[in-house]
Amino acid sequence: MDIQEYFTKLNAESQTVFEQSIYQKETLGKLHHLSSCIYEMSNVLRDPQEKRILETVSAQLESSNYSLIVGLYRQAFSSLRLALEMGLGGIYFSASKLEMHEWLDGRRDIKWSRIIDEDNGVYSKRFIMAFFPDLVDDAGEYRANAIGVYRKLSEYVHGNNETWINGSIKIMYKNELFEQYCQYYKRVTESILFAATCRYAKTFDDNERESMQFLPEEFNHIEKIRELFGIS
């Protein structure tokens, strides 16, 4: 088999997976909606670097969705972890401009342990008290959620044995992996949106809050978020 024939065969296999995946229209619509929520939030940020980071996170989520629908499941999970890391990293850096510019200049890496640090990370009491004190009692749940899904996604990045068994090395539709991805995706986007809400929601003016009505919808179970956005 020559190289053109080989890659044509791979493309055909991916297209077969695409044709099966695209039937999940409602589910894929929900995935797109959640990435759009992050993009919409980026549009109201005043700092250009912070805005660009969240825009990039939204694009990364869409990239991971594309990998999903063409059967590149390992790549989809890996891209999802990157989106989580970058999303929370950008929010962490928003409160530390020196570290942000060091990262932008390539002199600092995003360190997961610092982002979710219990005392100083984006879900810490210190961080939440600075920007949205009313949510301090809710942050622990989202910190645990972020840590848990990051660990699961890391299994695909590090190539844990069970991820090869479940995913196989052949491009083919795997409904179990599709559903698992969707579960992880929801946890990732919830983690980012909650942290972003804690960091930015109090800075929005009335018009911006009106355009962000998806936030009280996504966090309808949190009374203080509903109140801030005028939802009884």
C-alpha positions as CSV (number, residue, x, y, z in Angstrom):
1,M,0.0,0.0,0.0
2,D,1.5,3.3,-1.0
3,I,1.4,6.3,1.3
4,Q,-1.5,8.0,-0.6
5,E,-3.6,4.9,-0.4
6,Y,-2.7,4.5,3.3
7,F,-3.9,7.9,4.3
8,T,-6.9,7.7,2.1
9,K,-7.9,4.6,4.0
10,L,-7.5,6.4,7.3
11,N,-9.6,9.3,6.1
12,A,-12.3,6.9,5.0
13,E,-12.3,5.3,8.5
14,S,-12.5,8.7,10.1
15,Q,-15.4,9.7,7.9
16,T,-17.3,6.6,8.8
17,V,-16.9,7.5,12.5
18,F,-18.0,11.1,11.7
19,E,-21.2,9.8,10.0
20,Q,-22.0,7.8,13.1
21,S,-21.1,10.5,15.6
22,I,-23.1,13.3,13.8
23,Y,-26.3,11.4,14.6
24,Q,-25.8,12.6,18.2
25,K,-27.0,16.0,17.2
26,E,-28.5,17.1,20.5
27,T,-25.5,16.0,22.5
28,L,-23.1,17.7,20.1
29,G,-25.2,20.9,20.3
30,K,-24.8,20.9,24.1
31,L,-21.0,20.6,23.8
32,H,-20.9,23.5,21.4
33,H,-23.2,25.6,23.6
34,L,-20.8,25.1,26.6
35,S,-17.7,26.2,24.6
36,S,-19.7,29.1,23.3
37,C,-20.5,30.2,26.9
38,I,-16.8,30.5,27.6
39,Y,-16.3,32.4,24.4
40,E,-19.2,34.8,25.3
41,M,-17.6,35.4,28.7
42,S,-14.3,36.2,27.0
43,N,-16.0,39.0,25.0
44,V,-16.8,41.0,28.1
45,L,-13.4,40.8,29.8
46,R,-11.5,44.1,29.8
47,D,-8.0,42.8,29.9
48,P,-6.8,41.8,26.4
49,Q,-4.6,38.9,27.6
50,E,-7.2,37.4,29.8
51,K,-9.7,37.7,26.9
52,R,-7.4,36.0,24.5
53,I,-6.7,33.1,26.9
54,L,-10.4,32.3,27.3
55,E,-11.0,32.7,23.5
56,T,-8.2,30.1,23.1
57,V,-9.8,27.8,25.6
58,S,-13.1,27.9,23.7
59,A,-11.2,27.1,20.4
60,Q,-9.4,24.3,22.2
61,L,-12.7,22.8,23.3
62,E,-14.1,22.9,19.8
63,S,-10.9,21.2,18.6
64,S,-11.3,18.4,21.1
65,N,-15.0,18.1,19.9
66,Y,-13.8,17.7,16.3
67,S,-11.3,15.0,17.4
68,L,-14.2,13.2,19.1
69,I,-16.5,13.1,16.0
70,V,-13.8,11.7,13.7
71,G,-12.8,9.0,16.2
72,L,-9.5,10.4,17.5
73,Y,-10.6,9.7,21.1
74,R,-7.2,9.9,22.8
75,Q,-6.5,13.2,21.1
76,A,-10.0,14.5,22.2
77,F,-9.4,13.6,25.9
78,S,-5.9,15.1,25.7
79,S,-7.1,18.3,24.2
80,L,-9.8,18.5,26.8
81,R,-7.2,18.3,29.6
82,L,-5.3,21.1,27.9
83,A,-8.5,23.3,27.8
84,L,-9.1,22.7,31.5
85,E,-5.5,23.5,32.4
86,M,-5.4,26.6,30.3
87,G,-8.8,27.8,31.4
88,L,-8.1,27.6,35.1
89,G,-4.5,28.8,34.4
90,G,-5.7,32.0,32.8
91,I,-8.1,32.7,35.7
92,Y,-5.2,32.1,38.1
93,F,-2.9,34.4,36.2
94,S,-5.6,37.1,36.2
95,A,-4.9,37.7,39.8
96,S,-1.1,37.5,39.3
97,K,-0.1,39.8,36.4
98,L,3.6,39.2,36.9
99,E,3.2,35.4,36.5
100,M,0.9,35.9,33.6
101,H,3.5,38.0,31.7
102,E,6.2,35.5,32.5
103,W,4.0,32.8,31.0
104,L,3.2,34.9,28.0
105,D,6.9,35.4,27.5
106,G,7.6,31.7,27.8
107,R,9.5,32.1,31.1
108,R,6.9,30.3,33.2
109,D,4.8,27.1,32.8
110,I,1.3,26.5,33.9
111,K,1.5,24.3,37.0
112,W,-1.6,22.4,37.8
113,S,-0.6,22.0,41.5
114,R,-0.5,25.8,41.8
115,I,-3.8,26.4,40.0
116,I,-5.8,24.1,42.3
117,D,-3.7,24.7,45.5
118,E,-6.0,24.5,48.5
119,D,-4.6,27.7,50.0
120,N,-3.8,29.9,47.0
121,G,-5.4,28.4,43.9
122,V,-8.5,29.5,42.0
123,Y,-10.9,27.5,44.3
124,S,-9.1,28.5,47.5
125,K,-10.9,30.5,50.2
126,R,-8.4,33.3,49.7
127,F,-9.1,33.6,46.0
128,I,-12.9,33.4,46.3
129,M,-13.1,35.8,49.2
130,A,-11.2,38.4,47.0
131,F,-13.7,38.3,44.1
132,F,-17.0,36.6,45.1
133,P,-17.1,35.9,48.8
134,D,-20.7,34.5,48.7
135,L,-19.4,31.5,46.7
136,V,-16.8,30.4,49.2
137,D,-18.9,27.5,50.5
138,D,-19.5,26.2,47.0
139,A,-15.9,26.2,45.8
140,G,-14.8,23.0,47.5
141,E,-17.1,20.9,45.3
142,Y,-15.8,22.4,42.1
143,R,-12.2,22.1,43.2
144,A,-12.8,18.3,43.9
145,N,-14.5,18.1,40.5
146,A,-11.6,19.7,38.7
147,I,-9.0,17.5,40.4
148,G,-11.0,14.4,39.6
149,V,-11.6,15.0,35.9
150,Y,-8.0,16.2,35.4
151,R,-6.8,12.9,36.9
152,K,-9.1,11.0,34.5
153,L,-8.0,12.9,31.5
154,S,-4.4,12.6,32.4
155,E,-4.7,8.8,32.0
156,Y,-5.1,9.4,28.2
157,V,-2.2,11.8,28.1
158,H,0.2,9.5,30.0
159,G,-1.0,6.4,28.1
160,N,-2.3,4.3,31.0
161,N,-2.8,0.7,29.9
162,E,-6.6,0.7,30.3
163,T,-6.9,3.6,27.9
164,W,-5.4,1.5,25.1
165,I,-7.6,-1.4,25.9
166,N,-10.8,0.7,25.9
167,G,-9.8,2.9,23.0
168,S,-8.0,0.4,20.8
169,I,-5.6,1.7,18.1
170,K,-8.0,1.4,15.2
171,I,-10.1,4.3,14.1
172,M,-13.7,3.2,14.8
173,Y,-16.8,4.5,16.5
174,K,-16.8,3.8,20.2
175,N,-20.1,4.8,21.9
176,E,-18.7,4.1,25.4
177,L,-15.8,6.6,24.8
178,F,-18.2,9.1,23.2
179,E,-20.4,9.1,26.3
180,Q,-17.4,9.2,28.6
181,Y,-16.0,12.2,26.8
182,C,-19.3,14.0,27.1
183,Q,-19.4,13.4,30.8
184,Y,-15.8,14.7,31.2
185,Y,-16.5,17.7,28.9
186,K,-19.4,18.8,31.1
187,R,-17.2,18.6,34.2
188,V,-14.4,20.5,32.5
189,T,-16.6,23.3,31.3
190,E,-18.4,23.5,34.7
191,S,-15.1,23.8,36.4
192,I,-13.9,26.6,34.1
193,L,-17.2,28.5,34.2
194,F,-17.5,28.4,38.0
195,A,-14.0,29.7,38.5
196,A,-14.6,32.4,35.9
197,T,-17.8,33.4,37.5
198,C,-16.1,33.7,40.9
199,R,-13.3,35.8,39.3
200,Y,-15.3,38.1,37.0
201,A,-19.1,38.1,37.7
202,K,-18.9,40.9,40.2
203,T,-17.1,43.1,37.7
204,F,-19.9,42.9,35.1
205,D,-22.1,45.9,34.6
206,D,-25.9,45.5,34.1
207,N,-25.7,45.1,30.3
208,E,-23.0,42.5,30.6
209,R,-24.9,40.5,33.1
210,E,-27.9,40.6,30.8
211,S,-25.8,39.1,28.1
212,M,-24.4,36.4,30.5
213,Q,-27.8,34.9,31.4
214,F,-26.4,31.4,30.6
215,L,-24.5,31.6,33.9
216,P,-27.5,31.6,36.2
217,E,-29.0,28.9,33.9
218,E,-25.9,26.7,34.2
219,F,-25.6,27.4,38.0
220,N,-29.3,27.5,38.7
221,H,-28.7,25.5,42.0
222,I,-26.5,28.3,43.4
223,E,-28.7,31.0,45.0
224,K,-26.0,33.8,45.1
225,I,-25.3,33.5,41.4
226,R,-29.0,33.7,40.6
227,E,-29.4,36.7,42.8
228,L,-26.4,38.5,41.2
229,F,-28.0,38.0,37.8
230,G,-31.5,39.1,39.0
231,I,-33.0,35.6,38.9
232,S,-35.3,34.9,41.9
